Amino acid sequence: MSMLTDVLAQTRAGATPDRVARQLGLDQGLVDAAIDHWVRLGVVTSVCAGPRTPGAACAAATPACAGCPVASLR
């Protein structure tokens, strides 16, 4: 698989961007860019959606969340 499809598969499996970066041995910025790519294509609509626990790794907005009016509510 390519790096883009690996990131997509991990994201769809519920991994946070930080966890994807660690599992695939990639830079966090590269993972954020890959997720942003899939969001722009409409393949992924949200990162870290759903119930979150305190201290979850997705507290910081990713590039995929840039400009979203609800990103600051996360």
Jmol script that loads the backbone (N, CA, C; Angstrom):
load data "model"
ATOM      1  N   MET A   1       0.841  -1.193   0.000  1.00  0.00           N
ATOM      2  CA  MET A   1       0.000   0.000   0.000  1.00  0.00           C
ATOM      3  C   MET A   1       0.879   1.247   0.000  1.00  0.00           C
ATOM      4  N   SER A   2       0.285   2.328  -0.434  1.00  0.00           N
ATOM      5  CA  SER A   2       0.994   3.603  -0.381  1.00  0.00           C
ATOM      6  C   SER A   2       0.803   4.236   0.988  1.00  0.00           C
ATOM      7  N   MET A   3       1.609   5.230   1.271  1.00  0.00           N
ATOM      8  CA  MET A   3       1.504   5.933   2.546  1.00  0.00           C
ATOM      9  C   MET A   3       0.105   6.521   2.700  1.00  0.00           C
ATOM     10  N   LEU A   4      -0.452   7.096   1.643  1.00  0.00           N
ATOM     11  CA  LEU A   4      -1.786   7.697   1.723  1.00  0.00           C
ATOM     12  C   LEU A   4      -2.845   6.662   2.095  1.00  0.00           C
ATOM     13  N   THR A   5      -2.797   5.500   1.456  1.00  0.00           N
ATOM     14  CA  THR A   5      -3.801   4.479   1.763  1.00  0.00           C
ATOM     15  C   THR A   5      -3.564   3.865   3.145  1.00  0.00           C
ATOM     16  N   ASP A   6      -2.302   3.789   3.580  1.00  0.00           N
ATOM     17  CA  ASP A   6      -2.019   3.303   4.937  1.00  0.00           C
ATOM     18  C   ASP A   6      -2.622   4.245   5.978  1.00  0.00           C
ATOM     19  N   VAL A   7      -2.440   5.556   5.770  1.00  0.00           N
ATOM     20  CA  VAL A   7      -3.006   6.544   6.696  1.00  0.00           C
ATOM     21  C   VAL A   7      -4.525   6.457   6.678  1.00  0.00           C
ATOM     22  N   LEU A   8      -5.115   6.323   5.499  1.00  0.00           N
ATOM     23  CA  LEU A   8      -6.568   6.202   5.390  1.00  0.00           C
ATOM     24  C   LEU A   8      -7.072   4.974   6.142  1.00  0.00           C
ATOM     25  N   ALA A   9      -6.412   3.845   5.961  1.00  0.00           N
ATOM     26  CA  ALA A   9      -6.843   2.609   6.618  1.00  0.00           C
ATOM     27  C   ALA A   9      -6.766   2.750   8.140  1.00  0.00           C
ATOM     28  N   GLN A  10      -5.673   3.330   8.638  1.00  0.00           N
ATOM     29  CA  GLN A  10      -5.518   3.515  10.082  1.00  0.00           C
ATOM     30  C   GLN A  10      -6.577   4.473  10.625  1.00  0.00           C
ATOM     31  N   THR A  11      -6.845   5.548   9.876  1.00  0.00           N
ATOM     32  CA  THR A  11      -7.833   6.541  10.296  1.00  0.00           C
ATOM     33  C   THR A  11      -9.223   5.921  10.339  1.00  0.00           C
ATOM     34  N   ARG A  12      -9.553   5.154   9.319  1.00  0.00           N
ATOM     35  CA  ARG A  12     -10.861   4.492   9.289  1.00  0.00           C
ATOM     36  C   ARG A  12     -11.008   3.476  10.410  1.00  0.00           C
ATOM     37  N   ALA A  13      -9.895   2.930  10.861  1.00  0.00           N
ATOM     38  CA  ALA A  13      -9.925   1.968  11.963  1.00  0.00           C
ATOM     39  C   ALA A  13     -10.052   2.663  13.313  1.00  0.00           C
ATOM     40  N   GLY A  14     -10.044   4.008  13.304  1.00  0.00           N
ATOM     41  CA  GLY A  14     -10.262   4.753  14.529  1.00  0.00           C
ATOM     42  C   GLY A  14      -9.014   5.303  15.187  1.00  0.00           C
ATOM     43  N   ALA A  15      -7.854   5.129  14.558  1.00  0.00           N
ATOM     44  CA  ALA A  15      -6.615   5.642  15.145  1.00  0.00           C
ATOM     45  C   ALA A  15      -6.572   7.164  15.057  1.00  0.00           C
ATOM     46  N   THR A  16      -6.032   7.782  16.086  1.00  0.00           N
ATOM     47  CA  THR A  16      -5.848   9.227  16.084  1.00  0.00           C
ATOM     48  C   THR A  16      -4.665   9.559  15.172  1.00  0.00           C
ATOM     49  N   PRO A  17      -4.583  10.804  14.691  1.00  0.00           N
ATOM     50  CA  PRO A  17      -3.436  11.177  13.852  1.00  0.00           C
ATOM     51  C   PRO A  17      -2.095  10.911  14.542  1.00  0.00           C
ATOM     52  N   ASP A  18      -2.020  11.175  15.838  1.00  0.00           N
ATOM     53  CA  ASP A  18      -0.782  10.924  16.578  1.00  0.00           C
ATOM     54  C   ASP A  18      -0.437   9.438  16.575  1.00  0.00           C
ATOM     55  N   ARG A  19      -1.437   8.620  16.782  1.00  0.00           N
ATOM     56  CA  ARG A  19      -1.215   7.169  16.795  1.00  0.00           C
ATOM     57  C   ARG A  19      -0.832   6.662  15.409  1.00  0.00           C
ATOM     58  N   VAL A  20      -1.476   7.183  14.371  1.00  0.00           N
ATOM     59  CA  VAL A  20      -1.127   6.800  13.001  1.00  0.00           C
ATOM     60  C   VAL A  20       0.343   7.106  12.735  1.00  0.00           C
ATOM     61  N   ALA A  21       0.776   8.301  13.136  1.00  0.00           N
ATOM     62  CA  ALA A  21       2.172   8.697  12.922  1.00  0.00           C
ATOM     63  C   ALA A  21       3.122   7.723  13.626  1.00  0.00           C
ATOM     64  N   ARG A  22       2.803   7.374  14.858  1.00  0.00           N
ATOM     65  CA  ARG A  22       3.662   6.444  15.612  1.00  0.00           C
ATOM     66  C   ARG A  22       3.666   5.054  14.982  1.00  0.00           C
ATOM     67  N   GLN A  23       2.484   4.547  14.626  1.00  0.00           N
ATOM     68  CA  GLN A  23       2.384   3.189  14.090  1.00  0.00           C
ATOM     69  C   GLN A  23       3.063   3.042  12.732  1.00  0.00           C
ATOM     70  N   LEU A  24       2.978   4.091  11.920  1.00  0.00           N
ATOM     71  CA  LEU A  24       3.558   4.013  10.576  1.00  0.00           C
ATOM     72  C   LEU A  24       4.961   4.606  10.506  1.00  0.00           C
ATOM     73  N   GLY A  25       5.431   5.166  11.616  1.00  0.00           N
ATOM     74  CA  GLY A  25       6.763   5.753  11.624  1.00  0.00           C
ATOM     75  C   GLY A  25       6.863   6.999  10.763  1.00  0.00           C
ATOM     76  N   LEU A  26       5.787   7.792  10.742  1.00  0.00           N
ATOM     77  CA  LEU A  26       5.734   8.998   9.915  1.00  0.00           C
ATOM     78  C   LEU A  26       5.739  10.247  10.775  1.00  0.00           C
ATOM     79  N   ASP A  27       6.132  11.351  10.179  1.00  0.00           N
ATOM     80  CA  ASP A  27       6.065  12.650  10.831  1.00  0.00           C
ATOM     81  C   ASP A  27       4.599  13.038  11.006  1.00  0.00           C
ATOM     82  N   GLN A  28       4.267  13.654  12.137  1.00  0.00           N
ATOM     83  CA  GLN A  28       2.888  14.078  12.419  1.00  0.00           C
ATOM     84  C   GLN A  28       2.361  15.001  11.323  1.00  0.00           C
ATOM     85  N   GLY A  29       3.189  15.914  10.835  1.00  0.00           N
ATOM     86  CA  GLY A  29       2.765  16.831   9.782  1.00  0.00           C
ATOM     87  C   GLY A  29       2.404  16.106   8.492  1.00  0.00           C
ATOM     88  N   LEU A  30       3.127  15.041   8.181  1.00  0.00           N
ATOM     89  CA  LEU A  30       2.831  14.253   6.989  1.00  0.00           C
ATOM     90  C   LEU A  30       1.502  13.527   7.135  1.00  0.00           C
ATOM     91  N   VAL A  31       1.244  13.005   8.322  1.00  0.00           N
ATOM     92  CA  VAL A  31      -0.039  12.339   8.584  1.00  0.00           C
ATOM     93  C   VAL A  31      -1.179  13.355   8.480  1.00  0.00           C
ATOM     94  N   ASP A  32      -1.000  14.537   9.053  1.00  0.00           N
ATOM     95  CA  ASP A  32      -2.023  15.582   8.960  1.00  0.00           C
ATOM     96  C   ASP A  32      -2.289  15.952   7.505  1.00  0.00           C
ATOM     97  N   ALA A  33      -1.233  16.054   6.706  1.00  0.00           N
ATOM     98  CA  ALA A  33      -1.394  16.385   5.283  1.00  0.00           C
ATOM     99  C   ALA A  33      -2.124  15.271   4.540  1.00  0.00           C
ATOM    100  N   ALA A  34      -1.824  14.031   4.868  1.00  0.00           N
ATOM    101  CA  ALA A  34      -2.498  12.901   4.230  1.00  0.00           C
ATOM    102  C   ALA A  34      -3.983  12.890   4.581  1.00  0.00           C
ATOM    103  N   ILE A  35      -4.295  13.133   5.840  1.00  0.00           N
ATOM    104  CA  ILE A  35      -5.699  13.188   6.263  1.00  0.00           C
ATOM    105  C   ILE A  35      -6.402  14.348   5.571  1.00  0.00           C
ATOM    106  N   ASP A  36      -5.740  15.493   5.500  1.00  0.00           N
ATOM    107  CA  ASP A  36      -6.302  16.649   4.815  1.00  0.00           C
ATOM    108  C   ASP A  36      -6.591  16.319   3.353  1.00  0.00           C
ATOM    109  N   HIS A  37      -5.712  15.565   2.711  1.00  0.00           N
ATOM    110  CA  HIS A  37      -5.915  15.127   1.327  1.00  0.00           C
ATOM    111  C   HIS A  37      -7.215  14.327   1.199  1.00  0.00           C
ATOM    112  N   TRP A  38      -7.406  13.353   2.092  1.00  0.00           N
ATOM    113  CA  TRP A  38      -8.611  12.524   2.038  1.00  0.00           C
ATOM    114  C   TRP A  38      -9.870  13.320   2.372  1.00  0.00           C
ATOM    115  N   VAL A  39      -9.754  14.294   3.254  1.00  0.00           N
ATOM    116  CA  VAL A  39     -10.904  15.151   3.576  1.00  0.00           C
ATOM    117  C   VAL A  39     -11.288  15.974   2.354  1.00  0.00           C
ATOM    118  N   ARG A  40     -10.296  16.573   1.686  1.00  0.00           N
ATOM    119  CA  ARG A  40     -10.581  17.392   0.501  1.00  0.00           C
ATOM    120  C   ARG A  40     -11.228  16.578  -0.605  1.00  0.00           C
ATOM    121  N   LEU A  41     -10.874  15.280  -0.708  1.00  0.00           N
ATOM    122  CA  LEU A  41     -11.484  14.411  -1.706  1.00  0.00           C
ATOM    123  C   LEU A  41     -12.866  13.911  -1.292  1.00  0.00           C
ATOM    124  N   GLY A  42     -13.226  14.153  -0.036  1.00  0.00           N
ATOM    125  CA  GLY A  42     -14.531  13.714   0.453  1.00  0.00           C
ATOM    126  C   GLY A  42     -14.559  12.267   0.908  1.00  0.00           C
ATOM    127  N   VAL A  43     -13.406  11.635   0.981  1.00  0.00           N
ATOM    128  CA  VAL A  43     -13.330  10.236   1.409  1.00  0.00           C
ATOM    129  C   VAL A  43     -13.498  10.123   2.917  1.00  0.00           C
ATOM    130  N   VAL A  44     -12.947  11.087   3.646  1.00  0.00           N
ATOM    131  CA  VAL A  44     -13.063  11.159   5.097  1.00  0.00           C
ATOM    132  C   VAL A  44     -13.742  12.479   5.413  1.00  0.00           C
ATOM    133  N   THR A  45     -14.749  12.441   6.273  1.00  0.00           N
ATOM    134  CA  THR A  45     -15.454  13.679   6.590  1.00  0.00           C
ATOM    135  C   THR A  45     -15.043  14.278   7.917  1.00  0.00           C
ATOM    136  N   SER A  46     -14.503  13.474   8.805  1.00  0.00           N
ATOM    137  CA  SER A  46     -14.138  13.985  10.111  1.00  0.00           C
ATOM    138  C   SER A  46     -13.031  13.136  10.702  1.00  0.00           C
ATOM    139  N   VAL A  47     -12.154  13.779  11.447  1.00  0.00           N
ATOM    140  CA  VAL A  47     -11.105  13.071  12.155  1.00  0.00           C
ATOM    141  C   VAL A  47     -11.426  13.164  13.636  1.00  0.00           C
ATOM    142  N   CYS A  48     -11.334  12.067  14.320  1.00  0.00           N
ATOM    143  CA  CYS A  48     -11.588  12.006  15.764  1.00  0.00           C
ATOM    144  C   CYS A  48     -13.048  12.302  16.099  1.00  0.00           C
ATOM    145  N   ALA A  49     -13.952  11.970  15.218  1.00  0.00           N
ATOM    146  CA  ALA A  49     -15.370  12.166  15.497  1.00  0.00           C
ATOM    147  C   ALA A  49     -15.830  11.088  16.471  1.00  0.00           C
ATOM    148  N   GLY A  50     -16.886  11.360  17.155  1.00  0.00           N
ATOM    149  CA  GLY A  50     -17.450  10.383  18.062  1.00  0.00           C
ATOM    150  C   GLY A  50     -17.054  10.646  19.493  1.00  0.00           C
ATOM    151  N   PRO A  51     -17.414   9.727  20.373  1.00  0.00           N
ATOM    152  CA  PRO A  51     -17.134   9.942  21.787  1.00  0.00           C
ATOM    153  C   PRO A  51     -15.634  10.005  22.051  1.00  0.00           C
ATOM    154  N   ARG A  52     -15.249  10.929  22.928  1.00  0.00           N
ATOM    155  CA  ARG A  52     -13.840  11.064  23.285  1.00  0.00           C
ATOM    156  C   ARG A  52     -13.708  10.960  24.793  1.00  0.00           C
ATOM    157  N   THR A  53     -12.597  10.473  25.208  1.00  0.00           N
ATOM    158  CA  THR A  53     -12.338  10.386  26.633  1.00  0.00           C
ATOM    159  C   THR A  53     -11.425  11.531  27.037  1.00  0.00           C
ATOM    160  N   PRO A  54     -11.443  11.914  28.304  1.00  0.00           N
ATOM    161  CA  PRO A  54     -10.541  12.984  28.754  1.00  0.00           C
ATOM    162  C   PRO A  54      -9.093  12.625  28.428  1.00  0.00           C
ATOM    163  N   GLY A  55      -8.359  13.597  27.925  1.00  0.00           N
ATOM    164  CA  GLY A  55      -6.965  13.374  27.567  1.00  0.00           C
ATOM    165  C   GLY A  55      -6.783  12.709  26.224  1.00  0.00           C
ATOM    166  N   ALA A  56      -7.833  12.642  25.417  1.00  0.00           N
ATOM    167  CA  ALA A  56      -7.723  12.020  24.101  1.00  0.00           C
ATOM    168  C   ALA A  56      -6.691  12.753  23.261  1.00  0.00           C
ATOM    169  N   ALA A  57      -6.047  12.018  22.380  1.00  0.00           N
ATOM    170  CA  ALA A  57      -4.945  12.576  21.584  1.00  0.00           C
ATOM    171  C   ALA A  57      -5.419  13.571  20.535  1.00  0.00           C
ATOM    172  N   CYS A  58      -6.701  13.677  20.288  1.00  0.00           N
ATOM    173  CA  CYS A  58      -7.198  14.546  19.226  1.00  0.00           C
ATOM    174  C   CYS A  58      -7.662  15.908  19.722  1.00  0.00           C
ATOM    175  N   ALA A  59      -7.192  16.344  20.845  1.00  0.00           N
ATOM    176  CA  ALA A  59      -7.637  17.623  21.376  1.00  0.00           C
ATOM    177  C   ALA A  59      -7.220  18.794  20.494  1.00  0.00           C
ATOM    178  N   ALA A  60      -6.070  18.707  19.844  1.00  0.00           N
ATOM    179  CA  ALA A  60      -5.603  19.787  18.972  1.00  0.00           C
ATOM    180  C   ALA A  60      -6.227  19.643  17.589  1.00  0.00           C
ATOM    181  N   ALA A  61      -6.611  20.752  17.003  1.00  0.00           N
ATOM    182  CA  ALA A  61      -7.186  20.728  15.664  1.00  0.00           C
ATOM    183  C   ALA A  61      -6.113  20.387  14.647  1.00  0.00           C
ATOM    184  N   THR A  62      -6.466  19.559  13.693  1.00  0.00           N
ATOM    185  CA  THR A  62      -5.554  19.186  12.611  1.00  0.00           C
ATOM    186  C   THR A  62      -5.837  20.078  11.413  1.00  0.00           C
ATOM    187  N   PRO A  63      -5.002  20.038  10.379  1.00  0.00           N
ATOM    188  CA  PRO A  63      -5.296  20.821   9.182  1.00  0.00           C
ATOM    189  C   PRO A  63      -6.672  20.491   8.591  1.00  0.00           C
ATOM    190  N   ALA A  64      -7.136  19.259   8.827  1.00  0.00           N
ATOM    191  CA  ALA A  64      -8.454  18.872   8.328  1.00  0.00           C
ATOM    192  C   ALA A  64      -9.557  19.688   8.988  1.00  0.00           C
ATOM    193  N   CYS A  65      -9.284  20.246  10.167  1.00  0.00           N
ATOM    194  CA  CYS A  65     -10.270  21.018  10.918  1.00  0.00           C
ATOM    195  C   CYS A  65     -10.140  22.522  10.690  1.00  0.00           C
ATOM    196  N   ALA A  66      -9.150  22.941   9.960  1.00  0.00           N
ATOM    197  CA  ALA A  66      -8.908  24.371   9.759  1.00  0.00           C
ATOM    198  C   ALA A  66     -10.144  25.042   9.152  1.00  0.00           C
ATOM    199  N   GLY A  67     -10.547  26.119   9.749  1.00  0.00           N
ATOM    200  CA  GLY A  67     -11.682  26.877   9.240  1.00  0.00           C
ATOM    201  C   GLY A  67     -13.035  26.379   9.699  1.00  0.00           C
ATOM    202  N   CYS A  68     -13.091  25.254  10.372  1.00  0.00           N
ATOM    203  CA  CYS A  68     -14.356  24.708  10.833  1.00  0.00           C
ATOM    204  C   CYS A  68     -14.832  25.497  12.044  1.00  0.00           C
ATOM    205  N   PRO A  69     -16.070  25.986  12.037  1.00  0.00           N
ATOM    206  CA  PRO A  69     -16.549  26.783  13.165  1.00  0.00           C
ATOM    207  C   PRO A  69     -16.683  25.998  14.465  1.00  0.00           C
ATOM    208  N   VAL A  70     -16.772  24.676  14.395  1.00  0.00           N
ATOM    209  CA  VAL A  70     -16.901  23.898  15.621  1.00  0.00           C
ATOM    210  C   VAL A  70     -15.565  23.346  16.109  1.00  0.00           C
ATOM    211  N   ALA A  71     -14.493  23.566  15.374  1.00  0.00           N
ATOM    212  CA  ALA A  71     -13.182  23.038  15.772  1.00  0.00           C
ATOM    213  C   ALA A  71     -12.761  23.560  17.131  1.00  0.00           C
ATOM    214  N   SER A  72     -13.107  24.797  17.432  1.00  0.00           N
ATOM    215  CA  SER A  72     -12.714  25.361  18.719  1.00  0.00           C
ATOM    216  C   SER A  72     -13.526  24.777  19.870  1.00  0.00           C
ATOM    217  N   LEU A  73     -14.596  24.076  19.585  1.00  0.00           N
ATOM    218  CA  LEU A  73     -15.434  23.474  20.622  1.00  0.00           C
ATOM    219  C   LEU A  73     -14.935  22.098  21.036  1.00  0.00           C
ATOM    220  N   ARG A  74     -13.977  21.569  20.308  1.00  0.00           N
ATOM    221  CA  ARG A  74     -13.479  20.217  20.583  1.00  0.00           C
ATOM    222  C   ARG A  74     -12.682  20.165  21.838  1.00  0.00           C
TER     223      ARG A  74
END
end "model"
wireframe off; spacefill off
backbone 0.3
color backbone group
